[in-house]
Amino acid sequence: MEINNKSVTTDFVLLGLWPKLSHLVIIVCLILLVYIIAVMGNSLLIFLIWLDSRLHSPMYFLLSQLSLIDVALISTTVPKMVTNFFSGKRTISQTGCGAQIFFSLTLGISECLLLSLMSYDRYIAICNPLRYSVLMSHTISKQMVIGSWVGGAITSLVHTAYAMHLSICHPREIPHFLCEVMALLKLTCENISGYVNSVVISSFLVVLIPLSLILSSYIHIFLAVLRMNSLEGKNKALATCFSHLCVVSLYFGPAILVYMRPGSSKTPQINQFLFMFNAILTPMLNPLIYSLRNKDVIAAMKSIVISRCLPKKVKRDLGCHT
């Protein structure tokens, strides 16, 4: 019996999403709906970019990787949260907790780096279009994506290894709907001031530096757009940049507030809201932001629907050639 008790104490208990809130089932069902929309929307965008030759450019390749990260990121949190809520089982093993921390951090950091690379792509396309094919070739864009994944994985591995080796002296109850480093710090009895400083430093490296590069790129882009003579060229450049800036603000804002706000580990309820916005709502909004304002994506969608879904006679009547 003692062995069983000891094995149980290695598990953590996820207290879930605002456990004292009434009508929580409605919120969980809405989150499940958001998850389904996010997975379907991002999968559709990846599918369109893969199938349509007009979207076989570095910009859309990077966008497909952003959608892939979003699908993976939301899938690390929502299925476990929904399963725990409806099953009533709130425990997560120490290995499972470590895996959730590792994957959520890897994907989050990779997204930060990828967004900065996407801004660099737009900077080259608008400010240096004659050298775009050289500076943003398919080989270089693939190397950029690999670099963002590797950078995210290495940084995440360091934080995960440290967090999972902390001595726990409080009840193993995590006031969150997922295993997360800042929430885990509340359970330790060790002096973590040095580690908190390292979190601030790493956040500076993977959040503020990419954000500074993004803002610098867009300052140059807007100056270049102002010098354009073509109104159509201005509108097209601004539409693409506006979509990217929306995603940047949706993602970087909550990330800065969680990891760089003083006393962040002491405000679990605020952190839960910011994480829900960052890891659940943003993956749903990204494909909507990029597709609704993008004529190439809409044209690709219409083309694939017509070529694959409509009968041949209808396509002939519409004058479509496939």
VONU-595152 format. One record per residue: residue number from 1; residue in three letters; x, y, z of N, C-alpha, C, O in turn. Coordinates in steps of 0.05 Angstrom, whole numbers. Layout:
! residues N
   i  aa   n_px   n_py   n_pz  ca_px  ca_py  ca_pz   c_px   c_py   c_pz   o_px   o_py   o_pz
 NUM ALA      X      Y      Z      X      Y      Z      X      Y      Z      X      Y      Z
...
! end
This chain:
! residues 322
   i  aa   n_px   n_py   n_pz  ca_px  ca_py  ca_pz   c_px   c_py   c_pz   o_px   o_py   o_pz
   1 MET     17    -24      0      0      0      0     17     25      0     10     45    -13
   2 GLU     40     24     14     58     47     16     70     52    -12     74     75    -19
   3 ILE     76     31    -26     88     34    -53     69     49    -71     76     67    -86
   4 ASN     43     41    -69     23     54    -86     20     84    -79     18    101    -96
   5 ASN     21     90    -53     19    118    -44     42    134    -55     39    157    -64
   6 LYS     66    122    -54     90    136    -64     88    141    -94     96    162   -104
   7 SER     77    121   -109     75    125   -137     55    146   -144     57    160   -164
   8 VAL     34    148   -128     13    168   -133     25    196   -129     18    215   -143
   9 THR     43    200   -109     53    226   -103     72    237   -125     78    261   -124
  10 THR     80    220   -143     97    231   -165     80    244   -186     90    259   -203
  11 ASP     53    240   -186     36    253   -205     29    281   -196     30    287   -172
  12 PHE     22    298   -215     13    325   -209    -18    326   -213    -29    309   -227
  13 VAL    -30    344   -200    -59    349   -203    -63    376   -217    -55    396   -206
  14 LEU    -76    375   -240    -82    400   -254   -109    410   -244   -130    397   -249
  15 LEU   -109    433   -231   -135    443   -219   -154    452   -241   -178    456   -236
  16 GLY   -144    457   -265   -162    462   -287   -167    492   -291   -154    509   -278
  17 LEU   -185    497   -309   -191    525   -318   -211    537   -299   -235    530   -299
  18 TRP   -202    555   -282   -219    570   -263   -239    551   -249   -263    553   -255
  19 PRO   -230    533   -232   -246    512   -220   -270    523   -204   -290    508   -202
  20 LYS   -269    547   -194   -291    558   -178   -312    572   -195   -333    581   -184
  21 LEU   -308    573   -221   -327    587   -238   -351    570   -243   -349    546   -249
  22 SER   -375    582   -242   -400    568   -248   -403    566   -278   -392    582   -294
  23 HIS   -419    546   -287   -424    541   -316   -398    537   -332   -396    546   -354
  24 LEU   -379    524   -319   -353    519   -332   -356    501   -356   -340    502   -375
  25 VAL   -377    484   -356   -381    465   -378   -385    480   -405   -377    471   -426
  26 ILE   -398    503   -403   -403    519   -428   -376    529   -439   -372    528   -463
  27 ILE   -359    539   -421   -333    549   -430   -316    527   -442   -303    531   -462
  28 VAL   -316    503   -429   -301    481   -439   -311    472   -467   -295    466   -485
  29 CYS   -337    472   -470   -349    465   -496   -341    485   -518   -336    478   -541
  30 LEU   -341    511   -510   -332    532   -529   -303    528   -536   -295    532   -560
  31 ILE   -287    521   -517   -258    517   -522   -255    493   -541   -237    493   -559
  32 LEU   -271    472   -537   -270    449   -555   -278    457   -583   -266    447   -603
  33 LEU   -298    474   -586   -306    484   -612   -283    500   -625   -278    497   -649
  34 VAL   -270    517   -609   -248    533   -619   -225    515   -629   -213    520   -649
  35 TYR   -221    493   -614   -200    474   -621   -206    461   -648   -189    459   -666
  36 ILE   -231    453   -652   -239    440   -677   -236    460   -701   -226    452   -722
  37 ILE   -245    485   -696   -242    505   -717   -213    511   -724   -205    513   -747
  38 ALA   -196    512   -703   -167    518   -706   -154    495   -722   -139    501   -741
  39 VAL   -159    470   -715   -147    448   -729   -156    447   -758   -140    443   -776
  40 MET   -182    450   -762   -193    450   -790   -182    473   -806   -174    469   -829
  41 GLY   -182    497   -795   -173    521   -809   -144    519   -817   -136    525   -840
  42 ASN   -127    512   -798    -98    510   -803    -92    487   -822    -74    489   -839
  43 SER   -106    464   -819   -102    441   -837   -110    448   -865    -96    440   -884
  44 LEU   -132    463   -868   -140    472   -895   -120    490   -907   -114    488   -931
  45 LEU   -108    508   -892    -88    527   -902    -63    511   -911    -52    517   -932
  46 ILE    -54    492   -895    -31    475   -902    -38    460   -928    -21    458   -946
  47 PHE    -62    449   -930    -71    434   -953    -71    451   -978    -61    442   -999
  48 LEU    -81    476   -976    -82    494   -999    -53    501  -1009    -48    501  -1033
  49 ILE    -36    507   -990     -8    515   -997      6    492  -1010     23    496  -1028
  50 TRP      1    468  -1001     14    444  -1012      4    438  -1040     19    429  -1057
  51 LEU    -22    442  -1045    -34    434  -1070    -32    455  -1092    -27    447  -1115
  52 ASP    -35    480  -1086    -36    501  -1106     -8    511  -1113      6    521  -1095
  53 SER      0    510  -1138     27    518  -1146     31    548  -1143     53    557  -1140
  54 ARG      9    564  -1144     11    593  -1140     21    600  -1112     31    622  -1107
  55 LEU     18    581  -1093     26    586  -1065     53    573  -1058     60    571  -1035
  56 HIS     67    564  -1079     93    551  -1074    115    572  -1074    133    572  -1091
  57 SER    114    590  -1054    134    611  -1051    144    610  -1022    130    599  -1005
  58 PRO    167    622  -1017    177    622   -989    157    634   -969    155    623   -947
  59 MET    143    655   -977    124    667   -958    103    647   -949     97    645   -925
  60 TYR     92    633   -968     70    614   -961     82    588   -948     68    575   -933
  61 PHE    107    581   -955    119    559   -941    122    565   -911    116    548   -894
  62 LEU    131    590   -905    133    598   -877    106    599   -864    103    592   -840
  63 LEU     86    608   -879     59    609   -868     48    580   -862     34    576   -842
  64 SER     55    561   -879     46    534   -874     60    523   -849     47    507   -834
  65 GLN     84    531   -844     98    522   -819     86    535   -795     84    522   -774
  66 LEU     77    560   -797     63    573   -775     37    558   -769     30    555   -745
  67 SER     22    550   -789     -2    535   -785      3    508   -772    -12    498   -755
  68 LEU     25    495   -780     33    469   -769     39    473   -739     31    456   -722
  69 ILE     54    494   -732     60    499   -704     34    504   -688     31    495   -666
  70 ASP     16    519   -700     -9    526   -686    -26    501   -680    -37    498   -659
  71 VAL    -27    482   -700    -41    457   -696    -29    441   -673    -43    431   -656
  72 ALA     -2    440   -673     12    425   -652      9    438   -625      5    425   -605
  73 LEU     11    465   -625     10    480   -600    -17    477   -586    -19    471   -562
  74 ILE    -39    480   -601    -65    478   -589    -71    448   -581    -87    443   -563
  75 SER    -59    430   -595    -63    401   -590    -48    392   -565    -54    370   -554
  76 THR    -28    407   -556    -14    399   -531    -30    406   -506    -24    396   -484
  77 THR    -50    424   -509    -65    433   -485    -94    425   -484   -103    414   -464
  78 VAL   -109    430   -506   -138    427   -506   -147    398   -502   -164    394   -485
  79 PRO   -137    378   -517   -147    351   -513   -144    341   -484   -163    329   -473
  80 LYS   -122    347   -472   -117    338   -444   -136    353   -425   -147    341   -406
  81 MET   -139    379   -430   -157    395   -412   -186    386   -414   -199    383   -394
  82 VAL   -195    381   -438   -223    372   -442   -227    344   -431   -248    339   -418
  83 THR   -208    326   -436   -210    299   -425   -211    299   -395   -227    285   -383
  84 ASN   -193    315   -382   -193    317   -353   -220    327   -342   -230    318   -322
  85 PHE   -231    347   -356   -256    359   -346   -279    340   -347   -294    337   -327
  86 PHE   -282    326   -369   -306    309   -373   -302    282   -359   -322    269   -351
  87 SER   -277    273   -355   -273    248   -341   -271    251   -311   -275    232   -296
  88 GLY   -266    275   -302   -263    280   -273   -235    273   -263   -229    277   -239
  89 LYS   -219    262   -280   -191    254   -273   -173    277   -279   -169    284   -302
  90 ARG   -161    289   -258   -145    313   -262   -115    309   -259   -100    328   -261
  91 THR   -107    284   -256    -78    279   -252    -63    278   -278    -75    271   -299
  92 ILE    -38    284   -277    -20    281   -300      7    270   -289     17    280   -269
  93 SER     18    250   -302     43    239   -292     66    258   -294     64    278   -309
  94 GLN     87    253   -279    110    271   -280    122    271   -309    131    292   -318
  95 THR    123    248   -322    133    246   -349    115    262   -368    124    277   -385
  96 GLY     88    259   -364     69    273   -381     71    303   -377     69    319   -396
  97 CYS     76    311   -352     79    340   -346    104    351   -359    103    373   -371
  98 GLY    126    336   -357    150    345   -370    147    347   -401    157    365   -413
  99 ALA    133    327   -412    129    327   -441    112    351   -450    117    364   -470
 100 GLN     91    358   -434     74    380   -440     90    407   -438     86    424   -455
 101 ILE    106    410   -418    123    434   -415    142    436   -439    145    457   -451
 102 PHE    155    413   -446    175    414   -468    162    421   -494    172    439   -508
 103 PHE    140    408   -501    127    413   -527    115    441   -529    117    455   -550
 104 SER    102    450   -507     89    477   -508    111    499   -510    107    518   -525
 105 LEU    133    495   -496    155    515   -498    168    514   -525    174    535   -537
 106 THR    174    490   -535    186    487   -561    170    501   -583    181    516   -599
 107 LEU    144    495   -583    126    506   -603    123    537   -600    123    551   -620
 108 GLY    121    546   -575    119    574   -570    143    590   -579    141    611   -592
 109 ILE    167    580   -571    192    594   -579    196    592   -609    204    612   -621
 110 SER    190    569   -621    193    566   -650    175    586   -665    182    597   -685
 111 GLU    151    591   -654    133    610   -666    143    638   -665    141    653   -684
 112 CYS    155    645   -642    168    672   -639    189    676   -661    189    696   -675
 113 LEU    206    656   -664    228    658   -684    217    658   -712    227    672   -729
 114 LEU    197    641   -717    185    640   -744    172    666   -752    174    674   -775
 115 LEU    158    679   -733    145    704   -739    166    726   -747    161    743   -764
 116 SER    189    725   -734    210    744   -741    221    738   -769    228    756   -784
 117 LEU    223    712   -776    232    705   -803    212    713   -824    220    720   -846
 118 MET    187    711   -817    166    719   -836    167    749   -841    162    758   -864
 119 SER    174    765   -821    176    794   -825    201    800   -842    200    819   -858
 120 TYR    222    784   -839    246    787   -856    239    781   -885    248    795   -903
 121 ASP    223    760   -889    214    753   -916    199    777   -929    204    783   -952
 122 ARG    181    789   -914    166    812   -925    184    836   -930    181    851   -949
 123 TYR    204    839   -912    223    861   -915    239    858   -942    242    878   -957
 124 ILE    249    834   -947    263    829   -972    245    833   -996    253    844  -1016
 125 ALA    220    822   -994    202    823  -1017    195    852  -1025    191    858  -1048
 126 ILE    192    869  -1005    183    897  -1011    207    916  -1014    206    934  -1031
 127 CYS    227    913   -997    249    932   -998    272    924  -1017    287    941  -1025
 128 ASN    274    899  -1023    296    889  -1041    285    868  -1059    296    845  -1060
 129 PRO    265    874  -1075    251    853  -1091    269    840  -1113    264    817  -1120
 130 LEU    289    855  -1123    306    844  -1144    323    821  -1134    332    804  -1150
 131 ARG    329    821  -1108    346    800  -1097    330    779  -1080    341    763  -1066
 132 TYR    303    781  -1083    286    764  -1066    291    734  -1072    294    718  -1054
 133 SER    293    727  -1097    297    699  -1105    323    688  -1095    326    664  -1091
 134 VAL    343    705  -1090    369    697  -1080    369    695  -1050    378    676  -1038
 135 LEU    359    717  -1037    360    719  -1008    339    702   -994    342    694   -971
 136 MET    317    695  -1009    296    679   -997    289    656  -1015    266    651  -1023
 137 SER    310    641  -1022    305    617  -1039    291    595  -1022    290    598   -997
 138 HIS    282    574  -1034    269    553  -1020    288    539  -1000    280    531   -979
 139 THR    313    537  -1009    333    525   -991    337    541   -966    338    531   -944
 140 ILE    340    567   -970    344    585   -947    319    585   -929    322    585   -904
 141 SER    296    586   -940    271    586   -924    269    560   -908    260    560   -885
 142 LYS    277    537   -919    277    512   -904    297    513   -881    291    503   -860
 143 GLN    321    524   -887    341    527   -865    331    545   -843    336    539   -820
 144 MET    316    565   -850    304    583   -830    284    568   -812    285    571   -787
 145 VAL    268    552   -824    248    537   -809    261    517   -791    254    514   -767
 146 ILE    281    503   -801    296    483   -785    309    497   -761    309    487   -739
 147 GLY    321    521   -766    334    537   -745    314    545   -723    321    544   -700
 148 SER    290    553   -731    270    561   -711    261    537   -694    257    539   -670
 149 TRP    258    513   -707    250    489   -692    273    481   -673    268    474   -650
 150 VAL    298    481   -683    320    472   -666    324    492   -643    329    484   -620
 151 GLY    323    518   -649    326    538   -628    305    535   -606    311    538   -582
 152 GLY    280    530   -615    258    526   -595    263    501   -579    258    502   -554
 153 ALA    271    480   -591    275    454   -577    298    456   -557    295    445   -535
 154 ILE    320    468   -564    343    470   -546    336    487   -522    341    479   -499
 155 THR    324    511   -526    316    528   -504    296    514   -486    298    516   -462
 156 SER    277    501   -498    256    487   -483    268    465   -466    260    460   -443
 157 LEU    287    450   -478    299    428   -463    313    437   -438    311    423   -417
 158 VAL    326    459   -439    340    470   -416    320    477   -394    324    469   -371
 159 HIS    299    491   -401    279    499   -381    264    475   -370    258    474   -346
 160 THR    257    456   -387    243    433   -378    259    416   -359    249    407   -338
 161 ALA    285    412   -366    302    395   -349    305    408   -321    305    394   -301
 162 TYR    308    435   -321    311    448   -295    285    446   -278    285    440   -255
 163 ALA    262    452   -291    237    453   -277    229    426   -266    218    424   -244
 164 MET    235    405   -281    227    378   -272    245    366   -251    239    346   -239
 165 HIS    268    379   -245    285    370   -224    283    387   -199    299    384   -180
 166 LEU    264    405   -198    259    420   -174    248    403   -152    232    385   -157
 167 SER    255    409   -127    244    394   -104    216    406    -98    214    430    -94
 168 ILE    196    388    -97    169    397    -91    163    394    -62    166    372    -51
 169 CYS    156    416    -48    150    414    -19    122    422    -13    114    421     11
 170 HIS    106    430    -33     78    437    -29     61    415    -41     71    398    -56
 171 PRO     35    414    -35     17    395    -49     21    397    -79     23    419    -90
 172 ARG     22    375    -93     29    374   -122      5    382   -139     -3    368   -157
 173 GLU     -7    405   -132    -30    416   -146    -22    440   -162    -13    460   -151
 174 ILE    -25    438   -188    -17    460   -206    -42    477   -212    -61    466   -224
 175 PRO    -42    503   -205    -66    519   -210    -67    529   -239    -65    552   -245
 176 HIS    -71    509   -256    -71    515   -285    -85    492   -299    -91    471   -287
 177 PHE    -91    496   -326   -103    475   -341    -81    459   -357    -88    441   -372
 178 LEU    -56    467   -353    -34    452   -365     -9    454   -348     -7    472   -331
 179 CYS     10    436   -352     35    438   -338     51    461   -351     56    461   -375
 180 GLU     59    479   -334     73    503   -345     94    512   -324     89    509   -300
 181 VAL    116    522   -334    139    527   -317    133    547   -294    139    541   -271
 182 MET    120    569   -301    115    590   -280     96    579   -259     98    587   -235
 183 ALA     77    562   -266     59    550   -247     73    530   -229     68    527   -206
 184 LEU     92    515   -241    107    495   -227    126    507   -206    131    495   -185
 185 LEU    135    531   -211    153    545   -192    140    550   -165    154    552   -145
 186 LYS    114    552   -165     99    558   -140    100    534   -121     95    537    -97
 187 LEU    107    510   -131    106    486   -115    133    480   -102    134    462    -85
 188 THR    154    493   -110    180    486   -100    188    502    -74    178    524    -69
 189 CYS    205    489    -58    214    503    -34    243    512    -37    255    522    -18
 190 GLU    254    509    -61    281    518    -66    282    548    -72    262    560    -78
 191 ASN    306    559    -71    311    587    -78    313    588   -109    332    578   -121
 192 ILE    293    600   -121    292    600   -151    297    627   -163    292    632   -186
 193 SER    308    645   -147    312    673   -157    331    673   -181    328    688   -200
 194 GLY    352    656   -180    371    654   -202    357    644   -227    362    653   -249
 195 TYR    340    624   -224    326    613   -247    306    633   -258    304    635   -283
 196 VAL    292    648   -241    274    668   -251    289    689   -268    278    698   -288
 197 ASN    313    696   -259    329    715   -275    336    703   -302    337    717   -322
 198 SER    342    676   -302    348    663   -328    324    662   -346    327    664   -370
 199 VAL    300    660   -334    275    661   -351    273    688   -364    265    690   -387
 200 VAL    279    709   -349    277    737   -360    297    740   -382    291    752   -403
 201 ILE    322    729   -378    342    732   -399    335    716   -424    337    727   -446
 202 SER    325    692   -420    318    675   -444    293    687   -458    291    686   -482
 203 SER    275    699   -442    252    713   -454    261    737   -470    250    742   -492
 204 PHE    281    751   -460    292    773   -476    304    763   -502    300    776   -523
 205 LEU    317    740   -502    329    729   -526    309    719   -546    312    724   -570
 206 VAL    288    706   -536    270    693   -555    243    708   -559    227    701   -576
 207 VAL    240    730   -544    215    746   -547    222    774   -556    213    783   -577
 208 LEU    237    788   -539    242    817   -545    260    821   -569    256    839   -585
 209 ILE    281    804   -573    298    808   -596    283    802   -622    284    818   -640
 210 PRO    269    779   -624    252    776   -648    232    798   -653    228    807   -675
 211 LEU    219    807   -631    200    829   -633    213    854   -643    202    869   -660
 212 SER    237    860   -634    252    884   -643    259    882   -673    257    901   -687
 213 LEU    267    858   -681    273    853   -710    248    857   -727    249    868   -749
 214 ILE    225    847   -717    200    850   -731    192    880   -734    186    889   -756
 215 LEU    194    895   -712    187    923   -713    206    938   -731    198    956   -746
 216 SER    232    932   -730    252    944   -747    246    939   -777    247    957   -794
 217 SER    239    913   -783    232    906   -811    208    922   -821    208    932   -843
 218 TYR    188    926   -804    164    939   -813    167    969   -814    153    982   -829
 219 ILE    185    980   -799    191   1009   -802    203   1013   -830    195   1032   -844
 220 HIS    222    996   -838    234    998   -865    213    993   -887    213   1006   -908
 221 ILE    195    974   -881    174    967   -901    155    990   -905    149    997   -928
 222 PHE    146   1003   -883    127   1025   -886    140   1049   -900    127   1063   -915
 223 LEU    166   1054   -895    180   1075   -909    182   1069   -939    179   1087   -955
 224 ALA    186   1043   -946    188   1036   -974    160   1038   -987    158   1046  -1010
 225 VAL    139   1031   -973    112   1032   -984    104   1061   -989     91   1067  -1009
 226 LEU    112   1079   -972    106   1108   -975    119   1119  -1001    109   1138  -1013
 227 ARG    141   1107  -1009    155   1116  -1033    144   1103  -1059    152   1111  -1081
 228 MET    125   1084  -1056    114   1071  -1079     95   1090  -1095     81   1105  -1083
 229 ASN     96   1088  -1121     78   1105  -1138     52   1091  -1143     31   1104  -1147
 230 SER     52   1064  -1144     28   1049  -1151     10   1045  -1126     19   1035  -1106
 231 LEU    -15   1054  -1129    -34   1051  -1107    -40   1022  -1102    -44   1013  -1079
 232 GLU    -42   1006  -1124    -47    977  -1121    -25    963  -1107    -29    946  -1090
 233 GLY      0    971  -1113     23    959  -1100     24    966  -1070     30    949  -1054
 234 LYS     17    991  -1064     15    999  -1036     -5    982  -1020      0    972   -999
 235 ASN    -29    979  -1032    -51    965  -1019    -43    935  -1015    -49    924   -993
 236 LYS    -31    923  -1035    -24    895  -1033     -3    891  -1011     -4    872   -995
 237 ALA     17    909  -1010     39    907   -990     28    911   -962     35    896   -944
 238 LEU     10    931   -959     -1    937   -933    -20    915   -923    -20    909   -899
 239 ALA    -35    902   -941    -53    881   -934    -38    857   -922    -45    846   -902
 240 THR    -16    849   -936      0    827   -926     13    834   -899     14    817   -881
 241 CYS     24    858   -897     37    866   -872     18    869   -849     24    862   -826
 242 PHE     -6    878   -855    -26    881   -834    -34    854   -822    -36    852   -798
 243 SER    -37    834   -839    -43    807   -829    -21    797   -810    -27    786   -789
 244 HIS      4    801   -819     26    792   -802     28    807   -776     33    795   -755
 245 LEU     24    833   -777     25    849   -752      3    841   -733      7    842   -708
 246 CYS    -20    834   -743    -42    825   -725    -34    800   -710    -38    798   -686
 247 VAL    -22    781   -725    -14    756   -712      9    761   -692      9    749   -670
 248 VAL     27    779   -699     50    786   -681     39    797   -655     48    789   -633
 249 SER     20    816   -656      9    828   -632     -7    808   -616     -6    809   -591
 250 LEU    -21    790   -629    -37    770   -614    -19    750   -600    -26    741   -578
 251 TYR      4    745   -611     22    725   -599     42    737   -579     44    726   -557
 252 PHE     55    758   -587     76    769   -570     65    783   -545     78    782   -524
 253 GLY     42    795   -547     31    810   -524     27    792   -500     39    798   -479
 254 PRO     12    770   -502      9    752   -479     35    739   -470     40    735   -446
 255 ALA     53    733   -489     79    720   -482     95    738   -464    108    729   -445
 256 ILE     96    764   -471    111    783   -455     99    786   -427    114    787   -407
 257 LEU     73    787   -425     59    790   -399     63    765   -381     64    768   -357
 258 VAL     65    742   -393     69    717   -377     97    715   -367    102    709   -343
 259 TYR    117    718   -385    144    711   -378    162    735   -370    184    731   -360
 260 MET    152    759   -375    169    782   -369    156    802   -350    168    823   -343
 261 ARG    132    796   -341    118    813   -321    128    807   -293    128    783   -286
 262 PRO    136    827   -277    145    821   -250    123    808   -234    100    816   -234
 263 GLY    131    787   -219    112    772   -202     92    756   -218     70    750   -208
 264 SER     99    748   -242     81    733   -259     73    706   -247     50    697   -249
 265 SER     92    693   -233     86    666   -221     66    668   -198     55    648   -190
 266 LYS     61    692   -188     43    696   -165     14    703   -174     -3    706   -157
 267 THR     10    704   -200    -17    710   -210    -27    688   -229    -29    693   -253
 268 PRO    -33    665   -218    -41    642   -236    -66    647   -252    -68    637   -275
 269 GLN    -86    661   -241   -111    665   -256   -106    683   -281   -117    677   -302
 270 ILE    -90    704   -277    -84    721   -300    -68    705   -321    -73    708   -345
 271 ASN    -49    689   -311    -33    673   -330    -50    653   -345    -45    649   -369
 272 GLN    -70    642   -332    -88    623   -346   -102    637   -369   -104    626   -391
 273 PHE   -112    661   -364   -126    676   -385   -107    682   -408   -114    679   -431
 274 LEU    -83    691   -402    -63    697   -422    -55    673   -438    -52    674   -463
 275 PHE    -52    650   -424    -45    625   -438    -68    616   -456    -64    606   -478
 276 MET    -93    619   -446   -116    611   -462   -117    628   -488   -123    617   -510
 277 PHE   -112    654   -485   -112    671   -508    -89    664   -528    -93    663   -552
 278 ASN    -65    659   -516    -42    654   -532    -42    626   -546    -36    624   -570
 279 ALA    -48    606   -530    -45    578   -540    -71    566   -551    -70    545   -563
 280 ILE    -94    580   -547   -119    569   -557   -133    587   -577   -141    578   -598
 281 LEU   -136    613   -570   -151    631   -588   -134    639   -612   -144    640   -635
 282 THR   -108    645   -608    -91    654   -630    -88    633   -652    -90    641   -676
 283 PRO    -84    607   -646    -84    587   -668   -109    586   -684   -109    579   -708
 284 MET   -132    593   -672   -157    594   -688   -158    619   -706   -168    617   -728
 285 LEU   -148    641   -696   -150    667   -710   -130    669   -733   -135    682   -753
 286 ASN   -107    656   -730    -86    659   -750    -95    652   -779    -91    669   -797
 287 PRO   -107    629   -784   -115    623   -811   -137    642   -822   -138    647   -845
 288 LEU   -154    651   -804   -175    670   -812   -162    697   -820   -170    708   -840
 289 ILE   -143    706   -804   -130    732   -810   -115    730   -837   -117    748   -853
 290 TYR   -100    708   -841    -84    706   -866   -101    699   -891    -93    708   -913
 291 SER   -123    685   -888   -138    677   -911   -158    697   -920   -162    701   -944
 292 LEU   -172    710   -901   -194    728   -908   -184    753   -922   -198    765   -938
 293 ARG   -159    761   -917   -148    785   -930   -128    778   -952   -114    796   -962
 294 ASN   -127    753   -960   -107    745   -979   -120    734  -1005   -133    714  -1004
 295 LYS   -117    749  -1026   -131    742  -1051   -120    716  -1063   -135    701  -1075
 296 ASP    -94    711  -1059    -82    686  -1070    -93    662  -1056    -99    642  -1069
 297 VAL    -96    663  -1030   -108    640  -1015   -137    636  -1022   -145    613  -1026
 298 ILE   -152    657  -1025   -180    655  -1032   -183    643  -1060   -200    626  -1066
 299 ALA   -166    653  -1079   -166    643  -1106   -159    613  -1107   -171    597  -1122
 300 ALA   -139    605  -1091   -131    577  -1089   -154    560  -1079   -158    538  -1088
 301 MET   -168    570  -1059   -190    555  -1047   -212    551  -1068   -223    529  -1070
 302 LYS   -219    573  -1082   -240    571  -1103   -232    551  -1125   -248    535  -1135
 303 SER   -206    553  -1133   -196    535  -1154   -198    506  -1146   -206    489  -1162
 304 ILE   -190    499  -1122   -190    471  -1112   -219    462  -1109   -225    439  -1115
 305 VAL   -237    479  -1098   -265    471  -1095   -277    465  -1122   -291    445  -1125
 306 ILE   -272    482  -1142   -283    478  -1169   -271    454  -1182   -286    438  -1194
 307 SER   -245    450  -1180   -232    428  -1194   -238    400  -1181   -237    380  -1195
 308 ARG   -243    400  -1155   -246    374  -1142   -275    367  -1133   -281    344  -1129
 309 CYS   -291    388  -1131   -318    383  -1120   -340    385  -1140   -361    371  -1138
 310 LEU   -336    401  -1161   -358    405  -1180   -357    384  -1203   -335    376  -1210
 311 PRO   -380    376  -1213   -380    358  -1236   -367    370  -1260   -366    395  -1262
 312 LYS   -357    354  -1278   -343    364  -1302   -361    382  -1319   -351    402  -1330
 313 LYS   -387    375  -1321   -405    391  -1338   -407    419  -1327   -407    439  -1342
 314 VAL   -409    421  -1300   -412    448  -1288   -386    464  -1292   -388    488  -1298
 315 LYS   -363    450  -1290   -338    464  -1294   -336    474  -1323   -325    496  -1328
 316 ARG   -346    458  -1343   -345    467  -1370   -363    492  -1374   -356    511  -1389
 317 ASP   -386    491  -1361   -405    514  -1363   -393    539  -1351   -398    561  -1361
 318 LEU   -377    536  -1330   -364    559  -1317   -339    568  -1332   -328    589  -1326
 319 GLY   -331    552  -1351   -307    559  -1366   -281    553  -1352   -261    566  -1356
 320 CYS   -282    533  -1334   -258    527  -1318   -242    506  -1332   -252    487  -1344
 321 HIS   -215    508  -1330   -197    489  -1342   -180    477  -1320   -167    492  -1305
 322 THR   -180    451  -1317   -165    438  -1296   -146    418  -1308   -131    405  -1294
! end
